[in-house]
Amino acid sequence: MKIYKHIIFTSFLFFVFSISLNAQSISGIINDSEGLPLPGATIQNLNTLDGVSTDFDGKFNIDASLDDVLEISFIGFETFQLKISNLSDDFTIQLELGNELDEVVVSSFGFEKKTKALGYSVTQVEGDEMSRVKSTNPLQALRGKVAGVNISNNASGIKGSTRVVIRGSSSFNGSNQPLYIIDGISIQNEQLGTAGEWGGIDGGDGLSTINPDDIKSISVLKGGAAAALYGSRASNGVILITTKDGGLERQGLGVEISNQTIFTQINDNFNPQMSYGNGLLGVASTNSLDPFNSWGPKLSSGTKLYDNMNTLYDTGLAMTNSVAFTSNTEKGSTRVSFTNLEASDVIDTSELKRNSLNLTTVQNLSDKLTVKASIKYNETREKGNVVMGTSPASPNETIRNFTPEIDVRDYLGEFGNGTTDGINELLPSTSIYSTNPWFAKNNNPISVYRDRLLASTSIQYNINEYLYAKLQAGFDRNTNHFNNTTGQGGNLNFPGISFFPKGDLYQQTQTIKQHDADFFIGTNGINITNDFSFNGFIGTGTFAFESEAVGVLGRNTVIPGLLTIQNTENQAALYQYGKKQINSTYANAEFDYQDKIFLTVTARNDWFSTLSAVGKETPNNDLYGSASLSVILSDLVELPSFLSFAKLRGGFSQVAGGAGNPYSLSLTYGLIGQGHLGSPLGAINGGNIPNVTITPFQKDETEIGLDMKMFNNKLSLDIAYYENKTTGDIVNAATSRASGYTATTINLGEMTNQGVEILLRGTVIDKEDLSLDLSLNYANNQSNVVKTDENGNLLQIAVGSLFNSFIGAKEGEPFGVIYGTSFLRDDQGRVIHKLIDGVPIAQQENVSKVLGLGVAPTQIGFGGDLSYKNFSLYVFFEGKFGGSIISDTNSRMKQLGRHQITVPAGGREVGFTPDGVMDDGSAVPLVAGSDIQKYWNTAARFDIGEENVYTNDFIRISQLSLNYRFPQEVLQGTFIKSANVALVGNNLGFIFKDVPNIDPEAFNRANTNGQGVEGIGMPIGESLGLSINLKL
Amino acid sequence: MKKLNILLLILSFALVSCDYDKGFEEMNVDPTASTSLDVNQKFAYLFLKSASDEYEYTYTEVLCAAQLVQQLTHQTFPQSSIFSLREDLLTGSWDVAYVSTIKTVVDIIDQLEKDGNTGTEMGIARIMKAYIFHKIVDAYGDTPYFDAGKGYIDSNFRPAYDDAELIYMDMLKELEEGVAQITGSSTLGNSDIIFGGDTTKWKKFGNSLMLRLAMRIKNVDAAGSSAWVAKAISGGVMDSSADTAMMVHTNGPTELNKNAWGIHYVRYPRSRLGKTIYDWLQAKNDPRLNIIADPSNTYGGNPYGFNDEDLSAQGINVGDLPYTHVNPAISRADQPRMLLTYAQTAFVLAEHYAASGDHATAETHYNSAVTSAMNQWALWDSSFALSSADINAYLAVNSYDSANYNELIGDQFWVASFFDFFEAFANFRRTGFPALKPFGGNPAHPENLTNGTIPRRMIYNPAEANINKENFDAVISSQGPNTRTTKVWWDN
């Protein structure tokens, strides 16, 4: 926790720069039609092209000469032009509410488009929103904010990856993750490892290294029509991230400093029984090496009880300091920012450090030539990544199992780290699989070093009044260096661990590079007639991806405690390489009729290297298109007066996707191991039967929407309905192992999604000192698996939990069902019990069935923003409904007598009557005393999945911030332009939740299609902290 | 505007006429893999993988077969001691063989056929194919055979299950033809990591396997059995310990090189010697007790028919699990694995001659077999070499007995097949010896699913019921339910 020491330092280590302004400045105030000041309005001197914006009191200063023209604009208001006739005046300008809303959003290829012209759904979230409550992964801030975008995260702590699914999954085996574009360049967001049922670590994802402070806005292109121009890689939607440049906010130099310090504690989800102690069948244990069975006698009232969870888990701390310099000149703007993040997890040996440097500049080199360049570098250092799942290397599993009267500190050992001698595990029980949590916490040798360089540039040349040419190119280069251990079935063999004391070491350096280059020629708006205008572009692009990994695996460390690969009995080298490329050509045409009807048509053809092979007869390319229409009803027909704006939109699109991995079209051979007795060993690579006929899958989407603003824009409503259908999905159809292979790929899968998205925003109070804005979004997505493979077989999409369960795709069911074994039930649905050893035991049905849906189909987000004078309070609630979760934690607690359900209302002595019926039709007898253990040992055992499947509805208090903005009067005369202090919080509890003992989203494999599986990960934390922002 | 239109036209033409997939076919060729492979490297992999696969050996041979024949126990996985069910253990051999050894041997035969090879190498491949399949058929009964491993070659994703009898007949035919194809030396060179290029030994191996298979079908096809036994003997079976087929293992560099038992021994420290074999060796004063059992703990064998809870209830500290371990001196990763031994061959010959009334020849083979089985342990560690005097003294007490040859040979075969648990299990099922009692003679365990009887087979991967439904349903209706009590064809 040495990070503590840094807080005081860095928080106040604000170095000060002053800014110089030219003389001849004029000042003024911009008000709305009711005379209230408008902060953030833009004032541009059309002569010098300088621009400023108003401060919080609507005031501005700008340099101007006589006869210059100032243009004042603000979203939602008519633009106003003012000719300067007197330099000494203080101007007060009242803007009129606009009839049209000229909001713009960033859309495909970074073009700003008028919202009203869009025939499809794009949601833009501004950077302020993103950095309000910072998280180590920037997408966390989007949770619940965008209807139709389902974001979940792993139970893997601060380094975890985030899963984003837009409008449902469209492919059985694809990642179903959107395409991420940062400043025009696609970035890699590969999942770098996930935990299996027997353990593993979350390797993080590409996006987790992007710094939230550098984000200017995020646009989510939800539908196919929005994403179609990006082609096959955008079949799951696009998330466009624009990073901050200098902006036009203010001339000269600006400095922005911020600090955010967040403390995280585990939440109070874990509620075990605390009344029965260590032992079996009601008898106290005499075996000191069995601390995990809470089937002993009732604890006497004076017994000291321990909250072992809070003993083991620490207070996590994440501190972000950032400083940004901006410079604006007549020719352009530049922004440089540096951000440092230091964080420790609720397992404080798990650390994360990140330094990010970001340089963005936009320069108008001549009237015709504009260049934008951006370089982002960051280095991330991770240590002690916590192992999830049922693994001897996980601290999370056994800590939940200690009986109530056992103090887990008894297992610290004399060295204080869970070892007998400083190196070897002090085993708490006789089972080598049951790890001492202190050992797993303190002897974790895992570390990951990541270096990432993202560079992008765009050069635009205006050929003439109508035509421009633009080149956009860049790359994303990641180097990840893993120091890891490996082991059987994902069990990570930490040296010293009882499971495998010598341990293994694994070191790997992986470089992932991807390049994008696009060249296009477009028009700057051509008026064909007075009513009819055209805009468009035609382009060509290429995307290349290359990854290379070099690793060394060392088996069996020799000198105890020395964690280097040379210190192993033997080593094996590993090398992996892959390269793929997509070349494309595309065109976009937009027609505008009287600024009232807009039609956009796109076409794109992609060629895939991954689908190319000598002699391949099926195509290696695909052509697809989209069309979308936007009709401004409020401009075309007479609408009731309360409706200030109404727009109807609709679109249709086709995309292709799933071109997949390179080298998968032909059978190859490779050498295995390092030979035997001097002879090389060779075999067929992989267990998949290659299929040379594979083509991309097709995804068609239709979308309609209605966008309305009412009561002078105080209330707005946006509704969208969509249907999409994937055909010819590339399915990894399981083959009988007797074929020699486990799967083959075929273009057979079919899946549909349909859904509704509603966004309602309202300004409830709008007074001078007091305002209240509320927003509510709702989304429901219904997916349906139409076809899995030629025989309609159930497909396993992801491994499940320890029970006989997995996440599957079954025809006629939604995608991603939890599939597993169930209770045997009679016609009336009652669970059938059978007397075994005199105890009624619930019986298992041998046939597996659908037990629930791993992905919640319905989600809501509700936010409130209350401002009073300089204070503002923001609260956001997120809810998900209709999903289920299969929980290893609850199963384990039931088996070990730790679950509250194992203690009936009157105590175990009184007993309980299980729901159900006996096999002969009679009533189920009472289960009491030691029989309760026998009952739960069987009912919660691994072969009945149903017992541990819970409905998983919840509403979470997901974000909170209480912000104080220092008044201008206080700051006047200082170098500080604005100052904000905020109390911020993340994940602060639940309004309600269904599943006991765990967070409803404590998923183990959230970064895969394997949703809805809880496999004993890190407890999810509640965070609270302080945020300071200064602008100089 | 006109200029603009022309420019756009030119540009559009340029874009459309580009060669957008130039170089893609070359790019999509994996630079780290080859589309072909020298057959010798495939052979070497086949030999090693046939001898030792950690998963297969741990799951199915040790945790199932070794408990069923009451040689080892593992209290964490007591299902084959109390006859309850844990599917993944029982399916292990089936799951592994098809996607490794069977796939490889089918690929080798395909390559040899394409090369027009009808000689020694093809002969060796066919013998290996029979060797790999006989273990699968013996464990599971009817199983995909004729169409197996051809997912790529024939795009057969869901092969039919073939009748065990047809498979047996075909394996015998393959052995006969395969042995006949072996002439002179092979081109395997140092890839022949079983016999080091000695093709005579390959012939003996093929004939000895033929003898094993022929004897296996004795109870269901007496005439066929005799005919094939005669063929095997006249072809020439193994006749000394030097003919034994085995794999020499090394301690790394990878797990693949290691003896699977050596890996298991480190990783699964709750393995113990079974009470049945411990008591048998002790009662006979068998010098092999000191070889097989860990001399440092003389608790005795772990009893059968109990799980941890039962043992706890008896006052046993299941943490320490005070039963004798297998001797660590025979549990190293660099020790050999027997594929088919001379001792096993000689015992089967002894049985054959005894049954035909030629007890003199039977006795000769019996004595050779016991001697070879005793000497065999010197291959693990030279310190285990027994003196002729010791062996003769043992044989004097455990001498051939024409009145009780079945039990005598069956018991000795069982001990001689320690570590070759599948073979011990097959021979026990056919001969009924050793006369193992369910649960080691202890009361039937309440969780047993076999009506208290010793299971007779492993089970197919239940996933087949989904993935290969039609064929799976067909085999269930012809062979019987996919349970441990359904018997394989020759087990009657």
Interface residues (C-beta under 8 A of the other chain):
Chain A: L280 N287 L289 D290 S429 T430 I432 N464 Y466 L467 Q488 F500 I521 T523 I526 I538 G539 T540 R555 E569 N570 Q571 A572 Y575 Q576 Y577 K579 K580 Q581 N583 S584 T585 N605 W607 F608 S609 T610 L611 S612 A613 V614 N620 N621 P662 Y663 L665 S666 L667 T668 Y669 G670 L671 I672 G673 Q674 G675 H676 L677 G678 S679 P680 L681 G682 A683 I684 N685 G687 I689 P690 A733 A734 T735 S736 R737 A738 S739 G740 Y741 T742 T744 N791 N793 L794 I836 D837
Chain B: M1 L4 L7 L8 L11 S12 L15 V16 C18 Y20 D21 G23 F24 E25 M27 N28 V29 D30 P31 T32 A33 S34 T35 S36 L37 D38 N40 Q41 K42 A44 Y45 L48 W94 D95 Y98 V99 S100 I102 K103 T104 V106 D107 T143 P144 D147 A148 G149 K150 G151 Y152 S155 N156 F157 R158 P159 G189 N190 S191 I193 V248 T250 N251 G252 P253 T254 E255 L256 N257 V266 R267 P269 E309 S312 N317 V318 G319 D320 P446 N461 A463 E464 N466 I467 N468 K469 N471
